[in-house]
Structures are given as structure tokens and as C-alpha cells.
Amino acid sequence: MSENESRVALITGAGRGIGRAIAERLAEDGLDIIVADVPDAQANIDDVVRAVEARGRRAVGVTGDVADPEDVARIITEGTGALGDLNVFIANAGIAQVDEILDVKPDDLDRIIDVNIKGVYYCYQAAARQFIAQGTGGKIIAAASIVAFRPFPVLASYSATKWAVRGLTQAAAMEFAKHKITVNAYAPGVVGTAMWDLIDERLTERDGKPRGSALQAQVDNILAGRVSEPSDVAKLVSYLSGPDSDHMTGQTVLIDGGINFS
């Protein structure tokens, strides 16, 4: 495949964790990568760009806040200006808040809604507009979560936003199908990332138990017998990004090692 024929994927929140794993996996699949994250993550962005290039693919780093629709549009413009037409948009960026409902402050609730709901909404809008302008169709993929199917305590705000992503994905699939755009989401379970370290910390503090015990309790409920790795999620996103999923749209797919069943 020549450089002019290569496929391009844009990944938000690509500087670390699941986003980085997705960028590296899609580079291995032969895609060029637009690595997007917040300005504070510039060092991480640069690392991921180098990791993609080390796999023989082109990469460009861009910064912005998905909660700002102008930033989202600019991220696409800058990324496609460097690498060419967009084929896959992965709305991976999101934040978690670990608080009981009674303790959630209005500003905190506003922020998680801005990033996890509005941010995904703006990404869906901007990606669809780009694909329509190109006349190419494309694939839109978002990060949901296991909590889009069954909420966790102290994650009510996060759970609500991920249920919203699941519903938005279904509605967007209905509206965008006429433009040859598919829309799907991936729903990770307990992944070995900083977010789950924070959840364990807050739950064990609340319950007066040793650090690590809350996470271990979750592991005990995983049929696969271990916490997920970011690479496990990236394998699913690889499928959703590729041609084998062309006949699939409107789905939110669990990748949790066997915790929930849908």
C-alpha cells in the first residue's frame, strides 16, 4: 500500500493507557495515526508518535480539549492536513470521578458531563462532517465501559456518562448509515490503568480495608481470572476499525474478561 493509499485513524486521549495501546495496535495494522490529547500531555503525545513511527507508520501529534467543539474541529483539520483523509475516528478520551452521589460537587458533575458526554457528542459530529465532506464514509468508535451495562458504586457520574455514550452510539448509527458511516463502541471492564488504582484507593478508604483488596474483589468476579490489559481492548478496537466489521453498527461491545453478559 502506498503512502497516498494508507488509512488514517484519529484517536483522542491517545497519550497513555488504552488510547496509547490503540494507537500502537492500529499502527501495527498498517494505519497512520493522528495522536490527540490535551496540551498537558504533550510529552506523552510525543512518545506515542515515536512509537507509531517505530512501527513504520506516519504519525502526527495534535492537542485540544474534546469538551470544546472548536478544538475537536481543529484537531481533525490539523491531523488530516498532515496525513490525509480520515478513515477512522476513535473517541477514546474520557475522565473518571470516584465519589458517592451525596458527595459529588456541581462543578465536578459539569466537568465529567462536558468531557464524557459532550466531548463524545462533538467528536461524533465532527467526524461525521469530515467523512461526509470527503465523500468516503468511515468508522466512528467510542469508549464506553462495563458501567454502561451495570454501574459500580462510587462511580455513579461516570456510569451515567457511559450509559449516554451507549445510547448516543445507537442513535448516531441510525442517522449516519445513509452516509456509509458505521458507529460502534467498546466497553472495557477492569483494566490495569490509573483509573482503577484510584477506584481501589477510594473504595478501600471508604470500607477500611487494605489497599488492593477492592481491585482483587473485582478480579475474583472475572471469568478470565485476571485484570484486563490495555492491549486486550486495543485488539477489539482493531476489529472495529477494520473491514471485517463493515456490516456492524450501533453496537457497544463488552471486553471485560467475562464479568457482564449482554
Backbone bond lengths (Angstrom), bond angles and torsions (degrees), N, CA, C in turn:
res aa  C-N    CA-C-N  psi(-1)  N-CA   C-N-CA  omega(-1)  CA-C   N-CA-C  phi
1 M - - - 1.472 - - 1.527 109.30 -
2 S 1.308 116.93 129.53 1.460 120.27 179.65 1.513 110.91 -78.79
3 E 1.328 115.22 165.80 1.469 119.70 -179.03 1.515 110.48 -59.14
4 N 1.340 117.68 -38.15 1.458 120.77 -178.04 1.527 112.28 -69.55
5 E 1.340 117.11 -20.61 1.451 120.75 -178.80 1.525 112.56 -98.64
6 S 1.320 118.12 -3.99 1.456 120.81 -175.05 1.518 110.97 -67.33
7 R 1.325 115.86 148.71 1.451 121.60 177.87 1.523 108.79 -86.10
8 V 1.336 114.89 150.68 1.468 121.51 -176.10 1.522 108.96 -124.16
9 A 1.325 115.84 132.40 1.464 121.85 175.31 1.518 109.67 -120.52
10 L 1.314 116.50 138.53 1.465 122.99 173.09 1.516 107.69 -109.28
11 I 1.329 116.36 129.91 1.462 121.78 -178.84 1.518 108.93 -125.01
12 T 1.325 117.65 121.00 1.460 120.49 174.63 1.534 108.78 -86.54
13 G 1.328 115.43 154.17 1.460 119.43 -176.88 1.513 111.85 61.20
14 A 1.337 115.86 36.01 1.467 121.29 -171.79 1.517 113.66 -89.51
15 G 1.331 117.92 1.72 1.457 119.87 -173.98 1.509 115.47 -75.85
16 R 1.330 117.90 -17.58 1.460 119.52 -177.95 1.516 109.69 -161.23
17 G 1.318 115.75 174.81 1.455 122.35 172.43 1.511 113.84 57.76
18 I 1.322 115.79 -135.44 1.458 121.57 -177.17 1.524 110.70 -62.89
19 G 1.328 117.47 -39.92 1.463 119.99 -179.62 1.510 112.43 -59.61
20 R 1.318 116.31 -43.05 1.466 119.74 178.46 1.525 110.95 -65.57
21 A 1.330 116.57 -42.89 1.463 120.04 179.47 1.526 110.92 -60.34
22 I 1.334 116.49 -38.48 1.462 120.22 177.86 1.531 110.35 -65.05
23 A 1.333 116.26 -44.98 1.473 119.69 -179.76 1.524 110.67 -58.54
24 E 1.322 116.96 -44.91 1.463 120.49 -177.90 1.524 111.07 -68.22
25 R 1.332 117.48 -39.64 1.462 120.28 179.97 1.533 110.95 -66.74
26 L 1.334 117.19 -44.47 1.462 119.11 -179.25 1.521 111.30 -66.89
27 A 1.335 117.05 -31.79 1.469 119.49 173.70 1.523 110.12 -63.36
28 E 1.314 117.09 -41.07 1.464 120.78 176.41 1.529 110.93 -64.02
29 D 1.334 116.93 -29.22 1.463 121.42 177.33 1.528 112.16 -77.30
30 G 1.340 117.21 -7.44 1.455 120.79 177.01 1.515 115.42 102.27
31 L 1.341 117.31 10.94 1.458 119.97 179.20 1.521 110.51 -92.43
32 D 1.333 115.92 148.70 1.452 121.85 168.41 1.530 107.50 -86.49
33 I 1.331 116.83 148.97 1.461 120.11 -166.17 1.524 112.54 -125.37
34 I 1.336 115.68 128.43 1.459 123.02 167.46 1.530 106.40 -93.50
35 V 1.320 115.93 111.25 1.469 122.42 -174.65 1.530 107.62 -94.58
36 A 1.319 117.44 107.76 1.458 121.87 -175.67 1.526 111.01 -114.08
37 D 1.328 114.76 137.85 1.464 120.19 175.79 1.527 107.64 -163.19
38 V 1.323 116.19 179.54 1.457 120.88 -178.96 1.529 110.29 -72.56
39 P 1.342 117.30 157.35 1.475 119.22 -178.07 1.521 114.26 -56.66
40 D 1.325 118.04 -33.32 1.461 120.85 179.83 1.523 112.72 -64.82
41 A 1.320 116.53 -15.19 1.463 120.85 -177.18 1.529 112.30 -99.31
42 Q 1.330 117.37 20.74 1.464 119.92 -174.86 1.528 112.70 -55.91
43 A 1.329 117.46 -41.59 1.463 119.77 179.62 1.522 110.90 -62.44
44 N 1.322 116.65 -40.62 1.467 120.37 177.47 1.524 111.00 -65.85
45 I 1.328 116.10 -41.71 1.468 120.02 177.70 1.520 110.36 -56.94
46 D 1.328 115.96 -46.88 1.466 120.44 -179.21 1.521 110.92 -60.31
47 D 1.339 117.16 -39.38 1.463 120.73 178.53 1.527 111.27 -62.87
48 V 1.325 116.26 -42.25 1.462 119.81 -178.67 1.526 110.43 -69.18
49 V 1.329 117.17 -40.00 1.459 119.72 176.13 1.528 110.23 -56.61
50 R 1.320 116.35 -44.87 1.471 119.57 178.69 1.529 111.44 -63.87
51 A 1.326 116.68 -38.35 1.466 120.43 -179.95 1.526 111.17 -65.44
52 V 1.329 116.32 -38.80 1.472 120.34 177.11 1.529 110.29 -66.45
53 E 1.313 116.08 -46.24 1.459 120.07 -179.39 1.522 111.35 -63.22
54 A 1.333 117.02 -33.06 1.460 120.72 177.54 1.528 111.92 -65.39
55 R 1.319 115.87 -20.19 1.458 121.01 177.01 1.529 111.87 -92.81
56 G 1.317 116.40 9.18 1.457 120.98 174.54 1.505 115.34 85.93
57 R 1.320 118.10 13.27 1.467 121.45 -179.93 1.521 110.45 -113.09
58 R 1.327 115.64 160.99 1.459 120.98 176.16 1.524 109.41 -82.78
59 A 1.323 115.87 151.24 1.464 120.48 179.06 1.515 109.23 -151.64
60 V 1.332 114.70 151.44 1.452 121.04 173.80 1.527 107.47 -141.26
61 G 1.317 116.71 141.19 1.451 121.61 177.56 1.519 111.20 -99.77
62 V 1.319 116.60 136.72 1.460 122.31 177.33 1.522 108.55 -135.66
63 T 1.330 116.80 151.52 1.458 120.64 -178.21 1.523 111.21 -122.29
64 G 1.310 114.87 151.81 1.457 120.45 177.27 1.517 110.27 167.69
65 D 1.320 115.36 171.06 1.460 123.63 -178.92 1.524 107.85 -109.83
66 V 1.339 117.52 119.91 1.463 119.94 -178.08 1.522 112.30 -64.29
67 A 1.323 117.83 -17.92 1.461 120.89 177.64 1.526 112.48 -74.63
68 D 1.327 117.37 -6.22 1.462 123.26 178.74 1.525 108.05 -111.99
69 P 1.341 118.77 110.58 1.466 119.87 -176.28 1.526 113.43 -61.11
70 E 1.319 117.67 -29.80 1.462 119.71 176.77 1.521 110.98 -67.61
71 D 1.337 116.75 -37.61 1.460 120.55 175.71 1.523 110.68 -62.80
72 V 1.324 116.88 -43.02 1.461 120.14 -178.85 1.523 110.72 -61.64
73 A 1.333 115.98 -45.11 1.466 119.51 178.70 1.527 111.11 -62.43
74 R 1.323 116.58 -40.12 1.473 120.37 -179.64 1.523 111.14 -67.45
75 I 1.325 117.25 -39.58 1.465 120.96 177.98 1.531 110.07 -56.36
76 I 1.325 116.09 -44.58 1.462 119.73 179.40 1.519 110.67 -65.92
77 T 1.323 116.33 -44.38 1.467 120.06 -178.86 1.520 111.05 -61.32
78 E 1.315 117.23 -47.09 1.468 120.59 -179.24 1.528 111.02 -66.05
79 G 1.312 116.31 -42.78 1.457 119.54 -177.33 1.517 113.08 -67.04
80 T 1.328 116.05 -45.98 1.462 118.59 -179.64 1.525 111.21 -72.56
81 G 1.335 116.64 -27.65 1.457 119.23 175.08 1.516 111.69 -62.13
82 A 1.335 115.83 -31.84 1.459 120.48 -179.33 1.525 113.38 -87.08
83 L 1.345 116.71 -35.98 1.467 119.56 -171.13 1.520 114.99 -116.04
84 G 1.328 118.30 -13.10 1.459 119.92 -179.74 1.515 112.31 105.35
85 D 1.332 115.57 -173.82 1.462 121.82 -174.60 1.523 112.30 -53.72
86 L 1.330 114.60 144.96 1.456 122.59 -178.80 1.524 110.30 -85.41
87 N 1.321 116.61 140.27 1.464 121.95 176.30 1.524 113.19 -116.90
88 V 1.334 116.12 -33.12 1.463 121.62 -176.46 1.526 108.66 -136.92
89 F 1.337 116.29 130.75 1.466 120.92 174.26 1.521 107.50 -119.99
90 I 1.335 115.96 122.16 1.460 121.23 -178.68 1.525 109.14 -114.17
91 A 1.325 115.15 108.86 1.469 122.04 -179.83 1.525 108.06 -85.86
92 N 1.322 114.91 78.60 1.458 121.71 -174.77 1.523 113.08 -91.13
93 A 1.322 118.04 -25.49 1.464 121.64 -173.79 1.525 111.41 -60.51
94 G 1.318 114.99 137.70 1.458 120.18 176.42 1.512 109.61 -170.92
95 I 1.321 115.83 164.11 1.451 121.30 177.88 1.531 108.76 -128.44
96 A 1.325 115.20 156.61 1.463 121.21 176.78 1.523 109.51 -118.87
97 Q 1.306 115.95 148.75 1.456 121.90 172.94 1.518 107.86 -130.02
98 V 1.310 116.29 132.78 1.456 121.56 -175.29 1.525 108.30 -113.98
99 D 1.310 116.00 93.80 1.470 122.17 -179.23 1.514 109.31 -152.92
100 E 1.317 115.79 147.85 1.453 119.35 170.00 1.521 109.23 -70.08
101 I 1.315 116.52 151.75 1.465 121.64 -175.60 1.523 111.36 -52.94
102 L 1.321 117.55 -40.91 1.467 120.90 -176.74 1.521 112.73 -66.21
103 D 1.336 117.50 -18.02 1.457 121.28 -176.09 1.526 113.86 -102.38
104 V 1.328 117.77 -4.42 1.465 120.37 -175.74 1.529 110.28 -72.55
105 K 1.337 115.67 128.19 1.465 121.91 178.82 1.531 110.48 -88.96
106 P 1.338 117.32 148.62 1.469 119.77 -178.83 1.525 113.66 -54.52
107 D 1.328 117.89 -41.56 1.462 119.68 -179.09 1.525 111.26 -64.14
108 D 1.332 116.53 -37.70 1.460 119.89 179.14 1.530 110.96 -67.86
109 L 1.324 116.02 -40.84 1.463 119.75 178.14 1.523 110.55 -64.16
110 D 1.316 116.59 -41.95 1.466 120.22 178.08 1.524 111.03 -59.91
111 R 1.337 116.85 -41.70 1.468 119.62 -176.48 1.520 111.90 -67.40
112 I 1.332 118.14 -42.90 1.457 118.51 -178.67 1.524 111.30 -69.06
113 I 1.324 116.92 -32.91 1.471 120.10 174.49 1.527 110.20 -67.55
114 D 1.327 116.31 -40.90 1.472 120.10 179.83 1.522 111.72 -60.29
115 V 1.329 116.37 -43.68 1.468 119.92 -176.38 1.523 111.74 -81.93
116 N 1.323 117.33 -50.92 1.461 120.85 -168.81 1.518 114.47 -83.60
117 I 1.321 117.92 -25.49 1.470 119.83 177.49 1.526 110.08 -106.40
118 K 1.328 116.60 -60.58 1.467 118.12 -179.31 1.528 111.28 -61.77
119 G 1.324 115.99 -39.61 1.457 119.38 -179.33 1.518 112.17 -60.05
120 V 1.337 116.92 -45.16 1.466 120.22 177.79 1.527 110.04 -66.56
121 Y 1.313 117.00 -39.99 1.469 121.46 178.28 1.526 110.59 -58.82
122 Y 1.335 116.67 -47.82 1.470 120.49 179.63 1.525 110.91 -64.08
123 C 1.329 116.71 -37.14 1.462 119.79 177.76 1.530 110.89 -65.18
124 Y 1.320 117.47 -42.83 1.467 120.55 177.77 1.523 110.17 -60.80
125 Q 1.332 116.37 -45.87 1.466 120.08 179.27 1.523 111.40 -59.00
126 A 1.318 115.65 -52.49 1.460 120.16 -173.65 1.520 111.45 -67.07
127 A 1.327 116.97 -40.55 1.465 119.85 178.92 1.521 110.49 -63.90
128 A 1.324 117.06 -45.01 1.463 120.02 179.90 1.526 110.86 -62.85
129 R 1.318 117.01 -42.22 1.464 119.71 177.98 1.524 111.46 -60.61
130 Q 1.343 116.37 -39.15 1.462 120.29 178.74 1.528 110.98 -65.04
131 F 1.319 116.85 -46.62 1.460 120.17 -179.72 1.531 111.44 -63.04
132 I 1.322 116.51 -40.56 1.469 120.39 179.35 1.527 110.34 -65.33
133 A 1.335 116.62 -43.47 1.468 120.34 178.92 1.526 111.29 -62.78
134 Q 1.330 116.74 -36.32 1.460 120.78 178.58 1.524 111.74 -72.35
135 G 1.341 115.74 -26.36 1.456 120.60 -174.77 1.516 113.00 72.77
136 T 1.329 116.12 26.25 1.461 120.26 -171.64 1.520 114.89 -111.04
137 G 1.331 118.52 -15.83 1.452 119.16 -165.24 1.523 108.79 70.02
138 G 1.329 116.49 -175.96 1.453 119.40 -179.56 1.509 111.35 168.73
139 K 1.325 114.95 -176.32 1.457 121.97 -178.39 1.530 109.61 -121.69
140 I 1.328 115.63 127.78 1.458 122.35 173.67 1.522 107.50 -112.79
141 I 1.322 115.72 130.95 1.463 121.68 -176.05 1.529 108.13 -136.25
142 A 1.323 117.00 136.59 1.466 119.52 -177.73 1.514 111.11 -127.99
143 A 1.318 114.82 159.29 1.456 122.19 174.92 1.521 109.44 -87.82
144 A 1.310 115.95 113.20 1.461 121.19 167.49 1.532 106.13 -99.51
145 S 1.295 118.11 -138.13 1.466 121.01 -179.13 1.518 108.46 -174.33
146 I 1.309 115.05 162.19 1.460 120.60 170.61 1.521 111.29 -53.17
147 V 1.342 117.16 -31.15 1.467 120.36 -177.84 1.530 112.41 -76.15
148 A 1.332 117.58 -2.80 1.467 120.26 169.54 1.522 111.38 -75.88
149 F 1.328 116.82 -8.82 1.459 123.20 177.73 1.530 111.98 -114.57
150 R 1.341 116.48 -36.33 1.466 120.87 179.61 1.517 108.53 -149.98
151 P 1.344 117.87 111.48 1.469 120.63 -176.06 1.525 112.51 -65.88
152 F 1.329 113.77 160.37 1.458 122.18 174.89 1.530 108.49 -111.33
153 P 1.338 118.37 149.35 1.466 119.44 172.33 1.518 110.07 -63.91
154 V 1.302 116.33 151.86 1.466 127.66 -175.76 1.526 113.13 62.35
155 L 1.317 116.64 9.03 1.467 121.46 176.12 1.532 111.01 -126.52
156 A 1.323 116.60 32.73 1.464 119.59 -176.58 1.520 111.72 -61.73
157 S 1.330 117.18 -45.03 1.468 120.03 -178.33 1.521 110.38 -64.27
158 Y 1.320 115.86 -46.09 1.458 120.79 179.06 1.530 110.49 -62.26
159 S 1.324 116.44 -43.47 1.462 120.77 -179.92 1.523 111.11 -60.48
160 A 1.325 116.80 -44.37 1.457 120.74 -179.32 1.522 111.24 -60.90
161 T 1.339 116.65 -40.46 1.464 118.91 -179.25 1.522 111.21 -68.71
162 K 1.315 117.61 -34.94 1.468 119.35 -178.75 1.530 111.92 -76.49
163 W 1.334 117.23 -30.29 1.465 118.89 169.91 1.533 109.35 -62.03
164 A 1.319 116.41 -38.63 1.463 120.09 178.30 1.521 111.25 -63.29
165 V 1.335 117.57 -40.38 1.469 120.68 178.13 1.524 109.92 -61.16
166 R 1.305 117.11 -40.85 1.465 120.58 179.87 1.525 111.01 -62.27
167 G 1.343 116.59 -43.86 1.462 119.74 178.61 1.515 112.76 -68.34
168 L 1.324 116.36 -41.68 1.464 120.72 178.66 1.520 110.54 -61.62
169 T 1.318 117.18 -39.24 1.459 121.49 179.79 1.526 110.70 -60.81
170 Q 1.313 117.38 -41.87 1.462 120.39 178.74 1.530 111.15 -65.76
171 A 1.331 116.29 -44.93 1.464 119.60 -178.97 1.527 111.52 -65.98
172 A 1.333 116.44 -41.79 1.463 120.06 179.68 1.522 111.03 -64.35
173 A 1.332 116.81 -38.13 1.460 119.97 177.73 1.521 110.57 -59.66
174 M 1.321 116.94 -40.07 1.464 120.95 178.84 1.529 111.56 -64.77
175 E 1.325 116.43 -44.31 1.458 120.11 -175.25 1.529 113.42 -76.43
176 F 1.332 116.64 -33.09 1.466 119.84 -172.13 1.520 113.56 -92.15
177 A 1.332 117.84 -9.02 1.465 119.94 -176.39 1.533 111.84 -57.82
178 K 1.324 117.47 -37.05 1.469 120.20 -178.55 1.522 112.05 -65.30
179 H 1.338 116.82 -16.72 1.463 121.16 178.04 1.542 111.48 -98.44
180 K 1.337 116.23 9.65 1.470 122.01 -179.06 1.537 111.36 63.01
181 I 1.320 114.51 38.51 1.461 122.38 176.86 1.524 107.89 -113.58
182 T 1.331 116.67 125.46 1.459 120.20 173.08 1.525 109.02 -97.70
183 V 1.338 115.22 150.87 1.467 121.40 -177.82 1.526 108.47 -136.25
184 N 1.315 116.18 117.89 1.462 121.72 179.44 1.525 109.47 -138.14
185 A 1.327 116.25 169.54 1.462 121.40 178.82 1.517 109.72 -139.86
186 Y 1.327 115.11 155.49 1.457 121.54 175.89 1.519 108.57 -114.09
187 A 1.323 115.37 144.25 1.467 120.76 -173.26 1.527 109.57 -125.62
188 P 1.350 117.20 88.31 1.465 120.22 178.85 1.525 111.82 -68.36
189 G 1.317 114.83 158.04 1.458 120.83 174.99 1.514 110.84 -100.11
190 V 1.313 116.55 -124.83 1.464 121.91 -179.77 1.533 107.41 -87.44
191 V 1.320 115.47 106.56 1.463 121.61 -174.69 1.529 108.69 -110.06
192 G 1.321 116.24 142.94 1.457 120.54 -179.69 1.516 112.42 -74.11
193 T 1.321 115.94 73.68 1.464 122.38 179.77 1.515 109.47 -130.38
194 A 1.342 115.67 175.31 1.464 121.06 -178.65 1.516 112.00 -61.84
195 M 1.341 117.59 -29.95 1.454 119.70 -178.76 1.523 111.16 -62.32
196 W 1.320 116.97 -44.35 1.463 119.35 -178.68 1.514 111.99 -73.39
197 D 1.323 118.41 -26.74 1.459 120.73 171.56 1.527 110.37 -61.67
198 L 1.346 115.68 -41.17 1.463 120.62 178.97 1.523 110.89 -67.09
199 I 1.337 116.94 -41.62 1.460 120.28 178.85 1.524 110.70 -60.53
200 D 1.323 115.87 -44.93 1.464 120.12 178.76 1.529 110.61 -60.92
201 E 1.325 116.24 -42.96 1.462 120.25 -179.50 1.521 111.43 -60.13
202 R 1.342 116.42 -46.71 1.463 119.84 -176.91 1.528 111.80 -69.62
203 L 1.337 117.14 -40.58 1.459 119.88 -179.02 1.525 111.58 -67.19
204 T 1.322 117.39 -40.96 1.465 119.65 -179.61 1.518 111.32 -70.64
205 E 1.333 117.54 -34.30 1.463 120.02 174.22 1.519 110.51 -62.72
206 R 1.328 115.64 -44.49 1.465 120.72 -178.24 1.521 111.70 -63.03
207 D 1.344 115.86 -41.07 1.461 120.43 -173.13 1.523 113.32 -95.97
208 G 1.350 117.33 -1.24 1.452 120.46 179.76 1.514 113.91 66.07
209 K 1.316 116.71 37.27 1.460 121.68 -178.46 1.525 110.43 -114.78
210 P 1.334 117.67 164.10 1.469 120.30 -178.64 1.524 111.95 -65.45
211 R 1.334 115.84 147.06 1.457 121.03 175.99 1.525 109.03 -57.42
212 G 1.315 114.83 139.02 1.460 120.95 179.92 1.514 113.65 95.55
213 S 1.347 116.78 -18.04 1.461 118.92 -175.19 1.527 112.14 -72.89
214 A 1.339 117.57 -33.62 1.466 119.97 179.11 1.518 110.38 -68.06
215 L 1.315 116.32 -40.97 1.462 120.22 177.48 1.524 110.20 -65.10
216 Q 1.320 116.59 -42.42 1.464 119.96 179.51 1.519 111.23 -62.33
217 A 1.325 116.87 -36.04 1.465 120.11 177.83 1.520 110.95 -61.72
218 Q 1.334 116.10 -36.34 1.462 119.55 176.50 1.525 110.76 -68.70
219 V 1.325 116.06 -41.00 1.472 119.88 179.57 1.521 110.41 -59.63
220 D 1.325 116.99 -37.23 1.458 121.42 -179.50 1.527 111.86 -61.47
221 N 1.340 116.49 -21.27 1.465 120.77 -179.60 1.528 113.16 -97.60
222 I 1.330 117.53 4.89 1.467 120.92 -178.06 1.527 108.32 -97.09
223 L 1.315 116.91 120.19 1.461 120.13 -177.24 1.519 112.00 -61.31
224 A 1.336 117.33 -33.99 1.460 120.78 -179.93 1.523 112.55 -71.55
225 G 1.349 117.36 -13.14 1.451 120.78 172.65 1.507 116.14 83.71
226 R 1.334 117.12 11.04 1.469 119.25 179.49 1.517 110.07 -155.71
227 V 1.336 114.31 159.38 1.464 121.03 171.64 1.524 109.02 -66.17
228 S 1.321 117.01 145.99 1.463 121.19 176.16 1.518 110.57 -69.61
229 E 1.318 115.67 151.96 1.453 122.63 171.52 1.519 109.13 -105.14
230 P 1.348 118.34 152.94 1.464 119.45 176.40 1.525 113.32 -52.01
231 S 1.329 116.62 -33.29 1.466 119.74 -179.55 1.523 111.76 -66.42
232 D 1.343 118.58 -28.61 1.459 120.95 176.08 1.527 110.34 -61.99
233 V 1.322 115.65 -43.44 1.460 121.02 179.40 1.526 110.05 -67.81
234 A 1.326 116.17 -40.84 1.464 120.67 -178.44 1.526 111.56 -60.93
235 K 1.320 117.55 -32.44 1.468 120.04 178.27 1.528 111.08 -64.19
236 L 1.325 116.59 -40.37 1.463 119.54 176.75 1.519 110.77 -66.06
237 V 1.328 117.16 -43.08 1.467 120.47 179.98 1.525 110.46 -64.44
238 S 1.319 116.98 -32.89 1.465 120.48 174.36 1.520 110.32 -57.60
239 Y 1.316 116.71 -45.75 1.473 121.02 177.80 1.520 111.33 -63.00
240 L 1.329 116.90 -46.27 1.464 120.45 -178.84 1.525 111.78 -65.19
241 S 1.330 117.01 -25.08 1.465 121.41 -178.91 1.521 113.02 -86.02
242 G 1.320 116.83 -14.92 1.456 120.57 -172.10 1.519 113.65 -101.97
243 P 1.322 116.64 177.20 1.465 121.48 -175.58 1.519 114.43 -68.54
244 D 1.338 118.00 -21.62 1.457 119.41 -178.76 1.528 112.70 -66.33
245 S 1.346 117.60 -16.86 1.470 121.08 179.23 1.528 112.15 -103.48
246 D 1.333 117.66 16.70 1.466 120.08 -176.14 1.527 113.38 -60.19
247 H 1.324 117.85 -27.56 1.467 120.76 -177.62 1.530 111.85 -96.71
248 M 1.315 116.70 20.65 1.466 122.25 -175.84 1.515 108.95 -122.96
249 T 1.336 117.14 127.32 1.460 119.78 176.85 1.526 109.76 -156.30
250 G 1.328 116.12 152.85 1.453 122.26 178.94 1.516 114.79 79.43
251 Q 1.340 116.91 12.28 1.463 120.62 -174.14 1.533 111.89 -103.95
252 T 1.325 115.03 145.38 1.464 122.05 168.46 1.518 106.69 -116.70
253 V 1.326 115.95 114.93 1.461 121.53 -168.46 1.524 110.13 -105.21
254 L 1.325 116.19 123.76 1.461 121.64 176.60 1.527 110.41 -71.56
255 I 1.326 115.74 136.26 1.458 121.95 172.15 1.536 105.98 -136.99
256 D 1.336 115.91 80.96 1.466 120.67 -168.40 1.522 114.13 -131.93
257 G 1.330 117.86 7.26 1.447 119.97 179.70 1.522 114.20 77.41
258 G 1.332 116.51 5.53 1.470 119.67 178.07 1.516 113.60 99.17
259 I 1.327 116.42 54.82 1.471 121.36 173.68 1.521 109.41 -103.65
260 N 1.316 114.86 -54.88 1.456 121.62 178.98 1.519 110.81 -107.36
261 F 1.314 115.74 158.01 1.450 121.96 173.90 1.527 107.96 -129.85
262 S 1.337 116.23 135.77 1.476 118.66 -177.74 1.514 110.99 -122.02
